[in-house]
Every structure is written in structure tokens, then in C-alpha cells.
């Protein structure tokens, strides 16, 4: 048994070269008999994440062991007719997409990866040949992507960073010469300082080129200005849409009745709110994949909101009173966290909603004594107790939103959208 990091170079390069350039392997053979369409990909992914422990390569039926016919060379070592096994244990552990900073991080793990094949390793002081059995144990590969907007306004990957680590490396060579035994045995430092950056750097360049090629094909119609982030640009489009739909000011046609204790009823009608189109991002917007679920965090706010409503109050054995109140809220900030299982047949869950109100000012349109009492009470109590009031209202808001989320059939929504966009057309 011989140990050393240098052989990882052979492993990485041979695997990448084999899977991307092997002329004797046709990736189409792994796609099954049905055409590879967007609809089929979604269906396969739904089934994949329906498992209790999703692992392996989804969509494609990659055989294990996978035989790589012919020869593959790296760092002076040539492998012949290698077989690769262990890839059926691959797991997607974590994904973090930060829309604000235009960055993404993905981490995958693999219990082990084993490569077996005949090898040939020529050298000045003696050549080696025989059978190579290489096993990497507890592999963790982390990839970080950093995006930006180019001069044409298109999203592009500007940098890719890959971190490849493992817990153990088991090597078994037959016919290894004395010189090569020494080289392998002392190669850990050489691997980490010289060869690994070279190999990983080559993979980074290939990944970046491939992603940019696909993004150019798929997102050529979607451009962004380079003066603001795409996240803020999207919010700007939402503000414009609110104005186009005449939703600012927002007018509620529904009359709101609230029954209090002792037979007292408050009624609000002709409710109108303006300032909704001042919506903006207050903090980061992110998507995270953890434990086979997507977690979305959205933090938005508005500037000053103004509103008005006609109110009336009635009670048993008392004459009804009423008036008009004008309300002004200095600011509104909302934090929303949503969990969506990767199996999109399950509805999303609202994990958190937090509402923060700025100072509240109320003016009454009436001139009666009760109007002044109402105005004074509303101006003093809500500003003093607004956080307490919102803490009481948030559970109710949470229930209303969750009730609507439970009605969502995200799987059907996605499939219908794909059908509208020709999702049944083969990709390859």
C-alpha cells in the first residue's frame, strides 16, 4: 500500500477527461428512451427529492461501475480501461444563492470514489506498470460562483472557486518502481502547493466557460443596467408595475367589521392606502438549500405610507358615531422567511414574518369630542405599544398567508409554465 496526494491529480484529471471527452462514451445512453425535455427533468427531480435520502445523480441513469474505455493520461501517468464507482452516493448538501451580492455556493459530498485500471508510468530512473486501485474517502467539494453584469447588460460568471478536500486516500499499485514509490510518498506538499491549484484552476475555467455559454443562450433576452444590482433592478420593475396597475393608491372596496366586547362594533369603509410604490429592498435576498428544502429570505420595506378610512362605532343602547381618519406611517419593514420542500408537490411553509412599523400619526376629519378622543388615543397608544400590537397581529397575518400557501399547487404551476414555453421539446 502506498499513500500520497499526487495521485489525486490523476484521479481528478482522468475522471473529468473521461466524462467530458471520452469518445467511446455517449452521454445520450444515460438519458433513457424518453426525450430529455424540461418537463421530464422537473418530473425526475420531483421523484428524486421524494426519496427519504436523495443521493446519486438525478435525471441521468449513469451506470456503476462506469467503464471508461481506452487510455487517459495525466501528469505522466496513463490509465487504461479504467472503471469508476462510488458516484451513486453523491449528495447535494448545501446551496446558498445571494441575489444581492450575485454569488452562489454549492457543496456536494461523496462517501467514496474508487478508480481501478491498468496503468503505465514511465520515468528516467525506472518505469512502473501494473494495476492501480485508487480510493478517495469522504470527499467534499465546494464550488463558489461570483456573477456580474457585463458591458452588454448580460449576467456573466466572473469567477469560480473550487475547494476539493477528502479525509483519506488509499492507493494500491502493483509493479511500482522504487523511484515512483518515493515520489508518491513525498508528494503531499507538492500536490497542495503546485499541482492542485493548476488542476483545480483548469476545472474552474471549464466550469466558467460552460456556464457562461449556457447563460448566453438562455438569458440573452434578459439584460440589466450595470449601475444597480439585478435585485434592486427587479424591485424597480415591481414598483413600475404597481403604478401601471393603478395600485398606488390602493383602494379597498370591502367593508371591514370588527366586533369587540360588550357588543361594541367598529366598521371601516372606503379604506385607501398610498405609498405602496415606494417598496424597496432593505437587506439581502437569499435562497438556501438545506436538508432537501429551499429556504427563501426576503426583506423589504416602504417609505412613508398614508391612508384614510371612514369609521363608525356602534353599541347596544347607544347611538352610532363615526368620522374619517387619516393615517400616516413613517415606514414599514417586513422580513419574510419561506420554506419550500425540494419535492414541489408539497406546499410552501411561511416560517417567519416580522413587521416593523415606524411612527404613526392620525388625524381625524371630524370636529366632535369623540373625534378628538379617538385621535388622541390612536396617536398615543399605537406609538407606545406598536411593537406589542404587531406581535399580537403577526400570528393572525401568518395564518392568513399560510392558508393561501396551502392552496398552492407549485408542481402544477411549474408544469403549466413549462407547457406554455414549449417544455415538451427535447433539449438535446
Secondary structure, DSSP 8 states (H G I E B T S, - for coil): ----THHHHHHHHHHHHHHHH-TT--GGGGS-SS--BHHHHHHHHHHHHTSTT--S-SSS---SSEEEEEEEEETTEEEEEEEEE-GGG-EEEEEEEETTTTEEEEEEEEEEEEEEEEEEE--TT--EEEEEEEEEEEEEEEEEEEEEE-TTS-EEEEEEEEEEEEEEEEEEESS--HHHHHHHHT-HHHIIIIIHHHHHHHHHHHHHHHHHHHHHHHSTT----SSS-HHHHHHHHHHHHHHHTT-SSEEE-S-EEEE-GGG-EEEEEEEEEE-GGG-EE-S--EEEEETTEEEEEEEEEES-EEEEEEEEEEETTEEEEEEEEEEEES-EEEEEEEEEESSTTS--EEEEEEEEE--EEEEES--SHHHHHHHHHHHHHHHHHHHHHHHHHHHHHHHHHHHHHHT--HHHHHHHHHHHTTTTSB--
